[in-house]
């Protein structure tokens, strides 16, 4: 068994038309995050946790933001590709847990859908939770959103 941890953070975009995606779910009426891809911090943290547990580096190593082919890429595609890399390294997810850290928007109404979307793609239960920073720091000032993820991988043969 291997454990991996991932973390990602993105600031809110100045582009008022940019959509917000968290854990593969669009959050309607919310300001999007700035980033080279779709800036889905929850899915990116999960990708990094998967890669880390398999000792495969991080998301930027495999999908650099300096490469235009990844501009505005859907995090569903990134997660699928990461899962392939993890499987090629002879590992498979056993479980995953994500915590989204945000003052805004409130995402409680979307967490079940987030869990279903990620769980369907990974083939295991992915727990999704949320918390705030009680107004402390950049996230507390609603300048962006962060996410932590932990995964457990099992070796496959």
C-alpha positions in Angstrom: 0.0 0.0 0.0 1.1 3.6 -0.7 -0.2 6.8 0.6 0.0 10.2 -1.2 -0.9 13.8 -0.4 -1.7 16.6 -2.8 -2.3 20.3 -2.4 -3.3 22.9 -4.9 -4.4 26.6 -4.7 -5.6 29.1 -7.3 -6.6 32.7 -7.0 -9.9 33.9 -8.3 -9.8 35.1 -11.9 -10.2 38.7 -13.0 -12.2 37.3 -15.9 -15.8 37.4 -14.7 -16.8 35.0 -17.5 -14.5 32.2 -16.3 -16.4 29.2 -14.9 -15.7 27.7 -11.5 -15.0 23.9 -11.5 -14.4 22.0 -8.3 -14.0 18.2 -8.2 -15.3 18.0 -11.8 -18.5 19.9 -11.0 -19.3 23.3 -12.4 -20.5 25.6 -9.6 -23.0 28.0 -11.2 -23.0 31.7 -10.5 -19.5 31.6 -9.0 -16.4 33.4 -10.1 -13.9 31.0 -11.7 -10.3 30.5 -10.7 -7.2 31.6 -12.6 -5.0 29.0 -14.1 -3.6 27.5 -17.3 -6.1 24.6 -17.2 -9.6 24.8 -15.9 -8.1 25.5 -12.5 -10.0 22.7 -10.7 -8.0 22.8 -7.4 -9.7 19.8 -5.9 -9.1 17.5 -8.9 -5.5 18.9 -9.2 -4.8 18.1 -5.6 -6.2 14.6 -6.2 -4.0 14.1 -9.2 -0.9 15.2 -7.2 -1.8 12.8 -4.4 -2.1 9.9 -6.9 1.1 10.8 -8.6 2.9 11.2 -5.3 1.8 7.8 -3.9 3.0 6.1 -7.1 6.3 8.1 -6.9 5.7 9.7 -10.3 6.3 13.3 -9.4 3.6 16.0 -9.7 1.0 17.3 -12.1 3.3 20.0 -13.5 5.9 17.4 -14.4 3.5 15.5 -16.7 1.3 18.4 -17.8 3.4 21.6 -17.7 1.7 25.0 -17.8 4.3 26.0 -20.4 2.8 23.7 -22.9 -0.1 25.2 -24.8 -1.7 21.8 -25.5 -2.8 21.8 -21.9 -4.3 25.3 -22.0 -7.9 25.2 -20.6 -7.7 21.4 -20.4 -10.6 19.8 -18.6 -9.4 18.3 -15.3 -11.5 15.2 -16.1 -8.9 14.5 -18.9 -6.0 15.2 -16.5 -7.3 12.8 -13.9 -7.9 10.1 -16.5 -4.4 10.5 -17.8 -3.0 10.5 -14.2 -4.9 7.3 -13.5 -3.4 5.6 -16.5 0.1 6.6 -15.4 -0.6 5.2 -11.9 -2.0 2.0 -13.4 1.1 1.6 -15.6 3.2 1.9 -12.5 1.3 -1.1 -11.2 -0.9 0.7 -8.7 -4.7 1.3 -8.3 -6.6 3.6 -6.0 -8.0 2.0 -2.9 -9.6 5.2 -1.4 -9.3 9.0 -1.6 -10.3 12.0 0.6 -10.4 15.6 -0.5 -10.9 18.8 1.6 -11.7 22.0 -0.3 -10.7 25.1 1.6 -12.8 28.2 0.7 -14.7 31.1 2.2 -16.8 31.4 -1.0 -18.7 29.9 -2.6 -20.5 27.6 -0.2 -20.3 24.2 -1.8 -22.2 21.9 0.6 -25.0 21.5 -1.9 -22.5 20.2 -4.5 -20.4 17.8 -2.4 -22.4 14.6 -3.1 -22.2 15.3 -6.8 -18.5 15.9 -6.6 -18.0 12.6 -4.7 -20.1 10.7 -7.3 -18.2 12.2 -10.3 -14.7 11.5 -8.8 -15.7 8.1 -7.5 -17.0 7.0 -10.9 -13.8 8.0 -12.6 -11.5 6.5 -10.0 -13.6 3.4 -9.4 -13.4 3.8 -5.6 -15.1 6.0 -3.1 -13.8 9.6 -3.1 -14.9 11.6 0.0 -15.3 15.3 -0.5 -15.4 17.8 2.3 -15.1 21.5 2.7 -13.9 24.0 5.3 -13.1 27.6 5.7 -10.1 29.3 7.2 -12.3 31.4 9.5 -11.3 34.6 7.6 -7.6 34.1 8.0 -5.1 34.4 5.2 -5.6 34.8 1.5 -8.2 32.1 1.3 -10.0 33.7 4.3 -10.0 37.0 2.4 -11.7 35.2 -0.5 -8.8 35.7 -2.8 -8.9 32.1 -4.0 -9.6 28.4 -3.1 -7.3 25.6 -2.0 -7.6 21.9 -1.7 -5.9 19.0 0.0 -6.2 15.4 -1.1 -5.0 12.1 0.4 -5.1 8.8 -1.5 -4.3 5.2 -0.7 -3.0 3.0 -3.5 -2.7 -0.7 -3.7 -0.1 -2.6 -5.7 -1.6 -4.5 -8.7 0.0 -7.2 -10.8 
